Amino acid sequence: MYEPASRHPNVAFLWPAMLAASTSEIAALFAKQFTSLALAADGEVASQPKWATPHRLALELKTVQLLDFTMQPAGLPCLLCTPFALHGSTVSDLATDHSLVAALRDAGLTRLFVTDWRSASSEMRSFGIDSYLADLNVLVDEIGAPIDLIGLCQGGWMALVYAARFPGKVRKLVVAGAPVDTRAGTSLLSALADSTVPEVFEEVVRLGDGLMRGRKVLNLWGPTSAEGEDIAKLLQSDEPAGSDALAHLETSFRDWYAWTVDLPGTFFLEVVEKLYRHNEIASGIFQVLGKRIDLATVCVPIFLLAARDDELVAPPQLFAVERLVATPPRDIGKVTANCRHLGLFMGKRVLRDIWPDIVRWLIKPAPVASECNKPMSLPSAA
């Protein structure tokens, strides 16, 4: 997910050169670099990062754990759908002042649950998008619908698709830094998918014995470590340079970054083909659990949060949701934060200045179904 500034010669940092390269040149480059990394030794295995905020395990499935961060039994339940991508779900709970979980609770979400997606085992290699959306539905039923749903990055399009597939189970929806219409703008991920022949991604899975091996792709995607100055900027830290507090924060980030998850090969290839190459969600042909997803049937209140300098998801790829859903314009909140991709979930200023407004928007009563077309006040965009 993170592309820190570096001279490391990998695909992420060849972005400017890739814009000038041909499709065949990019595909060949990607294939060559991944193959060489896939055959290399794995090296030391990183330890799984710990959650910063106390919680309890509410439910455990093969694909995901449901973590309960509830402070009071009263209040509307909210589920934070974290990304199921290269890095772990603790992206939402890194450290003090850099925890979205803590920011949501401090702002007034008293019944908060979080998905903790589990690294795929070999026996899960054939699990696809349907498997994960079905288990997300189990989590919602365990919490008790209707819920408020917050989706981050890859968890964002999952949350949006879930709201369309299970109308009535989502009261309000927040989508942050998520690719929805991959043709609405150009990002590194969409350009890579467009410019790389499918056989390259299939080779990635074959070399991983049916899985997309996170540790292998990490070396391809970015350096195994990041400079302290880059981390401080990304996290919007105001700790003094050279201080123990900043050193501890940098260690927490590096620990999070070094630990990766494996994705089922089927899930990985479906995301590449359906979401990026064929833009099926925005095109209205995406199939989930036996039904075609039509975003035009979605009319729940929605809040969209994008990063101005997002290197992975172009803001128009997210803001296209406005024209794809039936939610009235006055029921749609929209903010562009002054940060990069991970700053949406870890940046101190974003967590302090923007997410509390989103929580206040969530807490407000939602219009009932019969009032779907009536206006609803929103906080001003920052």
Phi, psi and omega in degrees: 000329187257137179235079183290159179292130184191164174262011181300125187278074177234181186299317183301323184268000173264014184308310180299319180293327182296328181296332181263354183271160177278166179303314182293325180292318180294316180299317180295320179297312180300313182297316182297314182292319181292319181299317180294322179288324181295330181272351181281164179293149183289325185082192184289138180277128179285153178279146179293129181295150179267153175286141183277335185252134179301147182197177173231154177278116183267328183198143180231120175246173181296325184269335192203151170250142175261116180259136184252114178253022184299136176258326179222143181290340179278157178108163180284137179284143178229134178248124176267111181267102183283166180289140168256090186216219187289321185252171187279170185289348177291002168306335182269359186205059188287305187194171177305134183071000179225036182236116175294323178304310181295320180297320179293317180292317181297330182277352174125004175276101186274337178242088186244131177237151184224139174280135173240090184293137185264145177298136185287140173266170182301325181288351179259010187300334183265002178293132179245191181303319179303320181300318184283323176291326177295318179288328173298323177295323176298319179297317180297317179295325178295319179289316182109106181283155003277154180234163164269141187233126176245122180245130182252128173053239179296335173285345180287314178291329176297317180295318180295314179297321178299316181298327178284324183283328183235068179300140181098342180266347180242124180276309176222156186227132173242129180236122185236124174058040186247139174279121179242303174254096186285356175263355184280346179195172181249129175228172180300316183293315181292322179294320179296317179295320181292325189266358183247129180294147183305329182300331179294314179293325176296325177292324175304315181288321180297316179293339177264015181056045177093359179239157167268104187282114184300320184293328177288314183291330178303317180293329177285319188285317184200173179293156181287350175215164180232153179291147181302321180296321178295319180295315181299319179293315181300315183276358179055043183280142174249016176289142182298142176301134179085357181282157177296323181298317179291322179297319178294320179295317179298320178296317179299317180294315181297322178296318178296316185292325186285335182268128184236164176247153173266139178254144173302138181302321180296314179300312182301313182291324177296318179297314179301312185286310188283316185277314188265308186286322185248357174050047190289330181295310181290332182279349178080021180242008181288129181254130177225122176049048173084002181229147176282135181270118178246105182295342179292350177269353182275123179228014178288155174301138185227139172241130183246127180236119180242160175256129183302320184251035182292122180273347184252329182228112178293134181311320178298335178294332176271312186292348174300341178305325182306318183269350183267335183260168179265002179301130178301145181308324181284354175259011181243119173266152186207124179221140170248115182273148179276081183196178172264185190304303184291340177299336178298330188247341185235345185290129185299315182291321179295317179295326182278322191258333187252313185297325176300324175296321179294320178297317178299322176296319179296320186290333179300146177302140178268150176295143177289167186305321182289348181253025187300332183261009179270147183292154178218134184288147181231156174293153179291144179287139178258000000 
